[in-house]
Amino acid sequence: MTVKIAPISESLATFFDQNEYSHIAILVDEFTNKYCLPIIQDLLPSNFTKILIKSGEHHKNLATCEQVWDRMTKANMDRHSLLVNLGGGVIGDLGGFCASTYKRGIDFIQIPTTLLAQVDASVGGKLGIDFHGLKNHIGVFQLPKAVLIDPKFIDTLSIQQKKSGFAEIIKHCLIRDEKEWSAIRQQSFEELDLSKLIAHSVAIKEAVVLEDPKEAGLRKILNFGHTLGHAIETYLLDKGKRKILHGEAIAIGMIVEAFISHQRDLISLQELEEIESYLFENYGRVKLHTEEISKIIALTAQDKKNKGKEIRFSLLTGLGDCGYDIPVSASEMKKAIQYYLN
């Protein structure tokens, strides 16, 4: 897999010069079709197939996959075809999954257009869809042929979408780079050099994935903030206006899981307060109700890190360090969420 951070006009042209395909399809949603496809359209062959799907996590399901597979089939795409995924995490996850399973697998490339996808979702080859309300429940590990990152795409994003991606940058610093964590928390979001931070996050994730491609051990540290974060995101997904973005959920997850780390004497009270202060400053506080805590905790039973009946977390073991496969009880989770609410 090649990860290249460069102007897309250069990286995509080079990719097509070095690779030949019988057919090329591009997967977009209504937003990337309008704002991003025009940027690369002249770089694509004239006979490419456009596959348009609806945006949003609630469309990352088997029904949408069927639409994609149907369009690929009707376009007579063979095993020497390429699928270009132009979009955020939903496009990358679902498009990569569809490509990896179509005719037992065709090549695909990721062109991530959101900050979240550029720093996290597009790198590492974890692909999948949601199933019966459970996030990324069905999926595969399959590396893309290339990941082509152009930071200019994030100019098309709202501040809310940018901050959603920034949550994963914070996570990478907390689990792997104390020095960078200390640097970013001294700055406001508006002062940050996002292009530099994209490269920093990609380097961290690439190094971890190279050591543990299929999440047998070390790669689980990338899930810090995600056990309870995913549960909260899933719980709020069908709650109308209360629905939150992935990064907003992970920000909550990092606060509550840092609290569990502190309760286990893995990080100090000062370190916990630094983390929660910075996250509250950037993401505010999401309103959750006490009577919802048990329903959120119940969703962690489907977390992919679990073993048997043990709910296993990745917890900070210091700033810039993270442990994994750590069993956490329901009572600890309840106390952590109540801490967030207070």
N, C-alpha and C positions, 0 to 999 in steps of 0.2 A: 504494500500500500504506500502510495506517495501522498504526503501532506505538503501542500505548497501554499504559502502566504504571499500573494502577489496580485497585481492588477489582473482581473479575470480576462481581459483582452489578451494578455500574454500567456497566462497559464492554460486557458482552454484551447487557444490556438496551438500551443505546443503539444498538448495532449492529443489533439486530432492529427497533428503531423506525425506523431509516433505510434498511433493506434488506428487500425482500420476495422470498420464494422459494416455488416450487411444492412443494418437498419438502426436508426437512432430515434428514440422517443424521449420526450421531456415531460416530467411530471410537475405540475404547478397547481396552486390554488388561486382563488379569485384575486388575491393581493399580489402574489408574485407574478401572476399572468399580466397584471396591469403595470406594476412598478419595476419588476426585475427582468422579465423575459425580453423586453425591448433592449436592454443593455447587452444581452448576449445573442440575440436572434441572428445578427449578421455573421456570427461565428459558427452557426449551425448549418448543416447541409440543407439545401432547399426542400428536400422531401421528408423532413423529420415529421414525426407524429406527436401532436400535442395532446396530453392527457390532463384534463382539468377536473380537480376534485374540490369539495368544499373544505374550507379551513376549519381548524379547531379540534381540540382533543376529543370531543364527543363524536367526531367522524373517523377517529383512528380505530377502525373496527373491520370485521370480516366483510361486511356489506360493501365498504369502500374498496377493499382488496378485490372483491369480485368485479367491481367496475373497472379497476385497473387491468386485471387479467383479461377481461373481456375486450378492452380496447387493444391490448397487446396482441391478442389472438386474431382479432379482426384486421389488424395491420399486418398480419402474417409475419410477425417477428419470430426469427429462429434463434438458435442457441448462440449465434454469432452476432447478436444484436446488443445494443447498449441502452440502458435507461439512465437518463440524467435527472437527478432529484434536485430541483431548484426551489428551496424554501427553508423553513425552520425545522424544528424537531419532529413535528408530525409528518411532514413530507419525507424527511430523511429516514425516520423509523419505518414508516409504512412502505415507502418506495423501495427501500433496501430489502425489506421483507418480501415484497412482491417479486422483485428481481431475483432474489435468492431461491425462490420456490418455483418460479415460472420455468417450465421445461427442465426442472431440477437445477436451475441456476444459470443466469446470464450475468454479464458484467454490468456494474452500475458505478456511477460516480456521484459524489455529494458536492453540491455547490450551496453551502449554508448561507442563508441571507439574514438570519437573526443572530444577535450576539450569543444567545443561549446555544444555538446550534454550532456556532463557530468555535466556542470554547469547550464544548462538552459533547453534545448529542452526535455530531458528525464524525467524531474521532473515536476509533476503538472497535467498530464493527458489531456493536450490540443493536439488534434490530427487532422490531416487534410491534404488536398491536394490543389494544385493550380488549378485554373479553368479560362480558357480564359485569361491567363496572370495575373490573380489576385492572390496574394500570400495567401495561407491558406484560400481560399474563401469557401471551402466546408469542414466541419469537425464536430467533436463531442468532448464532454468532457467525458473521461473515464479513470479512473486510472488503470495503469498496476498492475498485481499481485505483481510485484517486480521490482525495479531498482537496478541493480548490477553494481557498479562503481569500476573499477580498474584503478587507475592513470597510471599504466604501459602501458596501451594501447596507451597513447599519445606519447610514444616513437616512434611510427610508423609514426608520423605526420611530415609534413614539417613545417618550421618556420612560413610560411604564414598561414597554417591551425591553428597552435597554437595561433597565434595572433588574428585570427578571433574569436576563443573562448574567448580569453582574453578580448575582447570588452564587453562581457556580465558580466565578473567579475568586470570590471570598472563600468558598469551600476549598479550592485548590491551595490557597495560601495557608489556611488553617491546618490542613492535613500534611502539608509538605514543605512550606517555606515561611518560617516565622519572620524572617527579615522583611519579606514582601508584605506580609500581613501588617507589620509595624508601619511600613511605609504608606499603605493605602488608607489605613485608619486615621492617618494624620491629614488626609485630604478630603475635600468634599467630592461628591460624584462628578460635578461639573469640571473639577480640576484634573481628573484622571486622564492619563494617556491610554485610551482603550486599545489602540493598535499594539502598543507595547504589551499590554496585559493579555491580549489575545494570544500573542506569541508565547508568553510566559505560561499560560494555562495549557496550551497545546503541547508544549514541551513536557510539562508535568504529566499530562495524561498519556502521551505517547510512551514515556519512560515506564510508567506503571503497567500499561497494556502490553508492552514488549516483554516485560518480566512475567506477566500472568495473563495471557490472552483470553482465557475462558473463565476467569473469575473463580479460580480454585482457591485462592488465598489473598495475596496482597491487593489485587484489584478491588477487593471489597471495601478498601478504605475510601474509594471514590463514592461510596454510598453514605458517607457521613451526612447527617441531616435528612436522609431520604427515607428512613424507616417510618418515622412519624410524619415526616413531610409529605411523603406519598399518600399516607393514610388520610391526612387532612385534605390534601388536594382531591383525592378520590371522593371523600365524604361531601365536599362542597361542590363537586362537579355538576350535580343536578339540583343545586339549591338556588337557581336563578341568578339574581344580582349578587349573591354571596360568592359565586364562583371566583376563584383566584388563579393567577398564572402560576406555572410550575415554579419559577424562581421565587415567587412570593411565598409559596408553600415551603420551599426548601429553607427560606430565611427563618420561618417559624420552626422548622425541624432542627435547624442548627442551634437555635436558642434552647429548645427543650432538651436536645441531646447533649449540649454543652452542660446544661444543668445536671443531667445524669452523670456526666463525667466528673463534675465537681462533687456531687454527692458520694462518689466512689473515691474521692481524693486523687483523681487523675489530673485535674487542673485546679488552680487556686481560685479563691473567691474573686480576687482582682482580675484574673484572666477571664472568668465567666462574665464579670461586669463589663469588661472591655468589649467582649463579643456582643452581649445583648445591647449595650449602649449604641454601638455602631449599626447593628441591624435594625433596631427600633428607629434610629435616626433616618435610615434610608428606606425602610419599608412600613413604618408605622406599626400599629397593632391591629390584627384581624380579630373581629368579634366572634368568639366562640362561646357557647353556653355550657354551663356545668353538666347539664343533663345529656350533652352530646359526647362527653369524654369517653364513656363506655363504648359508644358506637364507633368512635374513631379507633380506639384501642383494638376492637374486634377485627378491624380491617388489617391490622398488622399480622394476623394469623396467616395471610396469604403472601407475606413478603418472601422474596426468592432467596434470601440469605438464611431462612429458618432451617432448622434440622429437627425433625420430629415435632414435638410440641414446644421446643425452645424457640422463643423469639430472639433472634440474634442481631445485635447492633454493631455498627462501627462507631467507636467513641474516641474522642480526643484523649491522648495520653500525654499531652503537653501541647504547647503551641508549635505547630509545624510537625507534629507526630500524631499518628492515629493507630489504634488497635482494631482488630476485627474478630468476628465470631464470638462476641461477648453476650452471653444470655442476660436478658433484662426482663424483670417481672412486670406483670400488669400493674401492680401497686406502685412500682417505680415510675412507670409511664404516666399513671394518673397524677402522681405528685408533681411530675415535670410539667404536665399540661396545666395543672392548677397554678403552678409557679408562673407560667406564661400569662395566664388570665389575670393574675394579681399585679 
